[in-house]
Amino acid sequence: MFRGSIARLLGLLLLSLTLTVSLQAQSGDSAIVHNHSDSATVTAADSTSSALLTEENHVADQAETQREPTLWEMLTRTKHLVMLLLMAVGIGVLFFVKVNRWIRLLGVVIIFFLFGSELILPVHPSPMCGVTKLFMFRFTWGQWFVGFLALTLVIFIPSLIYRKAFCGWVCPLGAFQEIVNKIPFKWRVKQFSFTAFNSVRMGLLAMFFITFFYVKESMDALGGELGHLELPIWKAYSAYNIYDPINYFEYLHWGVGTQWIIMMTILVIASLIIYRPFCYLICPIGAVSWLLEKIAPGKIRIDRTKCNECGVCVIKSPCPTIKPLIKADSFGLPDCTSCGECLSTCNRDAIKFSFKN
């Protein structure tokens, strides 16, 4: 029955794609025939009028192209809508599915294929690039750029609804690290000093913002002297250089070279040893969303009346979060990406995703 439903769904999708392509082809053929007929009968005066009209339309198209899109237009772009859809799917999965290792693996492969392969949806602007540049332009140029603002809202607003909605169900770099972490490895370290990792991550975030104020006057003076800032000078004075060399999202453009091989090798080895090392140690999105975890109502919860602290969930879950969650250590609780793998590990049904205790 399940296979039959899948087959019917694929059939409908194939039929829809076929009809769409056919209609587009017919429309193109009609336009060609129509244009050919017109060109055969048009007079010299009509040609002049047509040329003027074409030029006017071209100018109008240029004006429309140069118009800055609105925030709503940016929010409703395909990439952002797919992101929001996946985060909504994440809630449904957490509520109604006992997520296990294989279900989660399928999920992160889909996420990585959609956003990290550059075959379907472009990774640029990457989440880290979009968020950091939003504030960089605001502090250095005094402007909020709509494209970066839309991406930032799509990332963080859902994370106010349930823990790390973006990180767990959309982020291609997080998905890549999870895929690598699921490869059997002898020297894996599940419990590490989250306080030490988080201190580095929050320190980088603080430096990112502090540097803006430190260099702002220098940038204003330099811009006044030159009239504008060339890109190399602007980057040299911007605080973005704190994250630029370690922005692993940029390596998802798959521009293979010496630097790419070295950096990706480091990430793969680190991901074999530690669950999502970049997220816990560097990522500014991870740092901010870790703070938002404290107020997000949707989260993994422990039913204390059912839990006997047997430790099975700690052994079977891939992340370092479940152990301090069981111990009710809210202060030192590592990021919970709402992956849901812990939900299927408890035979007493003591671990659930919910919006209330």
C-alpha angles and dihedrals in degrees: 000000000000092000090048091053091050091049092051091048092050090047092054091048091049091048091050092050091048093051092047093051091045093051091048091050092049091048090051092049092049091051091051093049092045093049092047091052093048093048091053095054105031119117127222092257091050089050091055092049090047091051092050091047091049091051091048091050090048091054090047091050090050091051090049091048092050093049110107110242118244123248090252091053090052093046092052096051115125095252094053094044091052089050091052091046092053092049089051089049087051091060091050093049093048092050101043109021130069094225114214134177095277097045090050091047090054090049096052092045089055091047092049093046092051100046108013106045097058087223096108114008123020117246090214125126083038118210093250092045093047096050097043094044091049090065094034092059092042094054098037103035100020094237137116107218111217097219094054092042092054092050091048092051092049090052101045109028094065088046087064087060099048133000115285094337091170097040094050102038109025113021110108094197092052089048091052092052091049092050090053091045091058091063108102109257129175100213100049117150113205101169113051136153101286090178090061093046093046092048090059092046095049091043091056090049092050092049089050092059098035092054091058092064092041095056101030096094092047091051092048091051093046092048090050091053096047099033088231139016121251114224098253092050092044092051092046091056097039124093089230089091087076090070101022099086092046100040098123092182088076090061089063086077082078095225093161114209140124095289092044092052093048096046096043091047089055091049094048093049092046091048091052089056103035132030110251097341095179091052094052098039109033119003114112090200088056090050095052095041089050087061090047089054088074092066103028107110096205110079147126108279135191120226101219092195091063103031115095094177093242090156097228092123090052091055097044101039115087098213130077093232105081097067097057088039089058089047090050091237097156095164097059096032111141120224114292108210092192090239089150097216091127091061093076096044099074118079090190092060090235095139118072141157112234145141095235139037 
